[in-house]
Amino acid sequence: MNDQDPDKGEVDDGSGAMHDLAGAYLLNAVDARERVRFEQHLTGCVECRETVAELSGTVAELSVGLELEPPPELRGRLLAQIVNEPQNPGAAPEQDELAQRRSRPVSRSGRRWLAGIAAAAAVAVGAVTITQWGQDSPDQAVVAAQDVLEAPDAVRSTERLGPSTVTVVTSASLARSVLVAEEMDAAPQGRAYQLWFVHEDGSAVSAGLMPPVTSESTTLLLEGHPDDAIAVGLTVEPSGGSQQPTSEPIVAVPLEG
Amino acid sequence: MSKDNGAADLSALLSAVAVGDQQAFAEVYDATAARVFGLVHRVLQDRGQAEEVAQEVFLQVWRSAGSFDATRGSGLTWILTLAHRRAVDRVRSAVSRSAREEVYESQRVSGPRDHTAEAVEERMEARRVRTALQRLSETQRCAVELAFFDGLTHPEVSDRLGVPLGTAKTRIRDGLRKLRNELGGAS
């Protein structure tokens, strides 16, 4: 397939040529021979093992946005095939631990919350507070969160996040949205929850920072206007907020219409 | 199209698959099939071959779930790594090259009206990855994309970009490192 020139650094001559192959290996940009050689190299090189461990998740992320439903017949075919398909031996997990995990349903959003965020997802309980945050533009009448919640054209959209519930209430006539978060744990030390109006193309415009969670229910008037946003996203950011999301959203609440 | 399967996380499911749990396997499939098929289809640009390779990938997941090590990375990463490898192996075979269709763009069903929470999250994440890729140098980005999406070997990348082999390799590695930094090390 390829003409391999031995002078082109294919050989591990101790000059670090093998280390340089780590990136190509991660992207499967190596031929069979190089792969074997590099995997051999891995058994003796901590640095490359760490590089591979560190970057394999990043490589997987390159496939985000390519999602495509497979032909429906594929599922049935696979389920039929595995019935008689032998498996390779591997360590079997503790049966009790498995049973515990499987008895606790977690939404996909909740999974990211649990897996991706450093803070423990404990439940916070307390009294209701209403918080208005952010500047209304000078040429607008001041809108309070309560106005939106009580607007006759108010539309609600809710997402669960483990034990928490996040609701976005939007009034088209007032052109504002309010977020109501229930049973949410405080953001990790030095971090804050930031809200975003998300658009069709995935771009995000900041809708403000959530004030520190101190009670069972937090209500927040979102900055800016819903306009043609398709959802409100919530990410964990540094405490001063960010220009753009710096991490995966922990929840996204789709907006009606 | 919401794929909120309400099941335990992928690592636990794979542990169950490892001991022959067929229901867990179905849940693994439901949680990851679109991502696997989408990736494989992008590399192969042929629905028929993508379907064959996707099938091989999931059979491999069934057979080798016991070797998945949750301490070394996420279940999704493990599955996508298997998928990418198989797709690239296939795309380099003579059979694949002659059979590839050119209708990739028209076959993509991007679902612009899918505003479920999950689809929105995917869209935000896709945007984040695209933005991060733009922050790489041109050579870094091209090298990573040619290798990952088109399945080129690093010598082929160096030929295509007109850079020395050593340069191609280090651009790939540095590009991935920079991408990781931009994305905040999410698994």
Interface residues (C-beta under 8 A of the other chain):
Chain A: M1 N2 Q4 K8 G9 D20 L21 A22 G23 A24 L26 L27 N28 A29 V30 D31 T51 A53 E54 L55 S56 G57 T58 V59 A60 E61 L62 S63 V64 G65 L66 E67 L68 E69 P70 P71 L74 R75 R77 L78 L79 Q81 I82 V83 E85 P86 Q87 N88 P89 G90 A91 A92 P93 L98 R101 R102 R104 P105 V106 S107 R108 S109 R111 R112 L114 A115 G116 E159 W196 V198 E200 D201 G202 S203 A204 I230 A231 G233 Q244 P245 T246 S247 E248 P249 V251 A252 V253 P254 L255
Chain B: M1 K3 D4 N5 G6 A7 A8 D9 A12 S15 A16 A18 V19 G20 Q22 A24 F25 A26 Y29 D30 A31 A33 A34 R35 V36 F37 G38 L39 H41 R42 R47 A50 E51 A54 Q55 F58 L59 W62 R63 S64 A65 G66 S67 F68 R72 G73 S74 L76 T77 L80 T81 H84 R85 V88 D89 R92 R108 V109 P112 H115 T116 A117 E118 V120 E121 E122 R123 M124 E125 A126 R127 R128 V129 R130 T131 V144 A147 F148 F149 G151 L152 T153 H154 P155 E156 V157 L165 G166 A168 K169 T170 I172 R173 D174 G175 L176 R177 L179 R180 L183 G184 G185 A186 S187
